[in-house]
Amino acid sequence: MTETLLEVNDLNVAFRLASANLTVSSDVSFSVDRGKVLGLIGESGSGKTVTSKAILRLLPKNASLEAKAIRFKGRDISTLTEAEFNRLRGTELAMIFQDPVGSFNPVKTIGWHFRTVGKLHRGAGAPRGEIMKEAKEVLAKADIADPENALRKYPHQMSGGMLQRCLIALVMFSKPSLIVADEPTTNLDNLVERQILDLFDKLRRETDASFIFITHDMTIAEMISDSVIVMYAGQIVEQGPTEALMRRPQHPYTQGLVRTARELEGEVETLTEISGEIGTGVHPENRCRFAPRCPLYEKACDHAIALRPVEGHGLVRCIKAGQGAANEVTP
Amino acid sequence: MSGLLDFHDVVVTFAASAGMMSRLRGRTTSFNAVDHVSLSVARGEILGIVGESGSGKTTICKAALGLHSVAGGAVTLDGKPARLSDGTLQMVFQDPLSSLNPRQTIAEAIAIPLRLHGHAGRGSMAEAIDALLKDVGLGAQFRNRFPHELSGGQLQRAAIARALATNPRVLFADEAVSKLDVSVRAQILNLLKRLRDSHDLTIVFVTHDLHVARFLCDRIAIMYFGKLLEFGPTRAVYADPKHPYTQELLGTLDHERKSVASTRDVFNPLTDDRRACRYLNRCPHAMAACAERHPDFRGTGPGHATACYLYEEAET
């Protein structure tokens, strides 16, 4: 039986700017089951990072957050005080950022980071030897060949891939139930990217933690996630189980992304283009946000489009979803 | 071997930053970011240089353009040393926003090379700018915009238009699509392919994205820590990679994950033996000979060569 770990209801995030309020995430609702991986796909400006940072309350000061409820293990965490939330973050909820270098203190050793996290979560009296023993175990799990040696090193003495693995180990060290990974492989080389993906795959099988894996790469999302959410211009445009979504994407935007990904895997002369670019700023309320780029656009799209269920698939924000079988994307 | 653009045994040396004491004692360490690379680029082809960070793929392009000085060997265009001032070699960078002057409009940015190289005079300037913008798929309305008013894809188009202004024969594109959003990437890739045909361009495309390289490039060259390890027609290399490194690299494309990426340490140019094969520490086929000398190239198919002792020297 699956158990819902996180449930987000109608999350809205806006940034207060000098000129106006800019909505960057509108009416986002989703849930993550225990032990599952949710892939969150979108381009820059789609609201994917803002949405996940909102859950961890990591938004900048000028952001305002509204949500009907954010339930974690059945408890509404959107109403917690700052002090209560601080206890949750790090122990239960954790985040892995894109840039591992910026996540470490450059003048402290890797071991110092483990000691600090260990004291924070196990109380100041926790025996040091025990913390270090556990640190070595978790580093070994993250495929660090010589944990003893790694603990003595400073961040600049390690390669990007090693450091990212240390960061993942540090996050796993406090045994969180939900880990948000924000493009953890984007700046890495192919082989290192593959190592990190392999590591995530191993971790999801060995722990019962849930992951929200943020990426802009369809292929990576397909490899790693159980279900997928596609965001465009601050809205969820499609969500469903990974296999159904990749095989028969229903939203024209998802179709474009999947088609390009498939074409790059195969051999073609020209790639299918999604014309135009993602808009920034204020989106008109009375029109589908993808309309300016949509190949299927027609007059009927000129109103606010709601997410609606498509049988055997998931939710799609398109009035044409579920019509006919012409949506199949063949590799 | 002679193509349009030839790299003859090119060496680019960087000095490694040493501590102050060793610098005072006159001890400095250096390493070859590009280590005796010979490569030929045929007219009208798109050559992909594929490698990880630190492989020297960007450095070798910058050496061709004179942005790095060459410590050994030579780069020739049509058999003669390339004249760097005549605009026949141009480069498009990864980040278009930082490669365009924020206080210049797009038209001004394109006008400067047009004027300097005498491709357009006072009377024909507006027309020449519009033609270049049209070539890259930008409308005339972009002429008077500033870089910050353009989106990522539009900026990269503008940067390409500016590079085309000098009427180059070879265009170097350094990770030109890796900062772009996925839905825009396809547009720019298609554009580069179109420009190759319409402008009689030869393109050297530097990337670490194996999918992109397969789509765009006619031939690819694999680099690893300054050494060229393998080159050949894209299709042949992807179908049957010869070098163990290429095999590992292309193994990452495998969806079923039959191959497991090794987590062993990579080559360290400052501490490891530089005479040995760069891939020695990670190679599953390492032999005694690999530690003594970096292997020379051996033919491993039509137009396909690999620097690895696994293959016979005489075979062509």
HADDOCK unambig.tbl for C-alpha pairs under 7 A between the chains (distance, minus, plus):
assign (segid A and resid 43 and name CA) (segid B and resid 181 and name CA) 5.76 0.50 0.50
assign (segid A and resid 43 and name CA) (segid B and resid 182 and name CA) 6.92 0.50 0.50
assign (segid A and resid 44 and name CA) (segid B and resid 181 and name CA) 6.83 0.50 0.50
assign (segid A and resid 189 and name CA) (segid B and resid 52 and name CA) 5.44 0.50 0.50
assign (segid A and resid 189 and name CA) (segid B and resid 53 and name CA) 6.79 0.50 0.50
assign (segid A and resid 189 and name CA) (segid B and resid 208 and name CA) 6.89 0.50 0.50
assign (segid A and resid 190 and name CA) (segid B and resid 249 and name CA) 6.95 0.50 0.50
assign (segid A and resid 190 and name CA) (segid B and resid 252 and name CA) 6.96 0.50 0.50
assign (segid A and resid 191 and name CA) (segid B and resid 249 and name CA) 6.23 0.50 0.50
assign (segid A and resid 191 and name CA) (segid B and resid 252 and name CA) 6.71 0.50 0.50
assign (segid A and resid 191 and name CA) (segid B and resid 261 and name CA) 6.39 0.50 0.50
assign (segid A and resid 194 and name CA) (segid B and resid 252 and name CA) 6.19 0.50 0.50
assign (segid A and resid 194 and name CA) (segid B and resid 261 and name CA) 6.43 0.50 0.50
assign (segid A and resid 195 and name CA) (segid B and resid 261 and name CA) 5.65 0.50 0.50
assign (segid A and resid 216 and name CA) (segid B and resid 182 and name CA) 6.99 0.50 0.50
assign (segid A and resid 257 and name CA) (segid B and resid 183 and name CA) 6.52 0.50 0.50
assign (segid A and resid 264 and name CA) (segid B and resid 211 and name CA) 5.35 0.50 0.50
assign (segid A and resid 264 and name CA) (segid B and resid 212 and name CA) 6.61 0.50 0.50
assign (segid A and resid 264 and name CA) (segid B and resid 215 and name CA) 6.16 0.50 0.50
assign (segid A and resid 265 and name CA) (segid B and resid 211 and name CA) 6.16 0.50 0.50
assign (segid A and resid 267 and name CA) (segid B and resid 215 and name CA) 6.61 0.50 0.50
assign (segid A and resid 268 and name CA) (segid B and resid 215 and name CA) 6.91 0.50 0.50
assign (segid A and resid 270 and name CA) (segid B and resid 190 and name CA) 6.00 0.50 0.50
assign (segid A and resid 271 and name CA) (segid B and resid 186 and name CA) 5.85 0.50 0.50
assign (segid A and resid 271 and name CA) (segid B and resid 190 and name CA) 6.52 0.50 0.50
assign (segid A and resid 272 and name CA) (segid B and resid 186 and name CA) 6.95 0.50 0.50
assign (segid A and resid 273 and name CA) (segid B and resid 186 and name CA) 5.63 0.50 0.50
assign (segid A and resid 273 and name CA) (segid B and resid 187 and name CA) 5.64 0.50 0.50
assign (segid A and resid 274 and name CA) (segid B and resid 183 and name CA) 5.84 0.50 0.50
assign (segid A and resid 277 and name CA) (segid B and resid 184 and name CA) 6.69 0.50 0.50
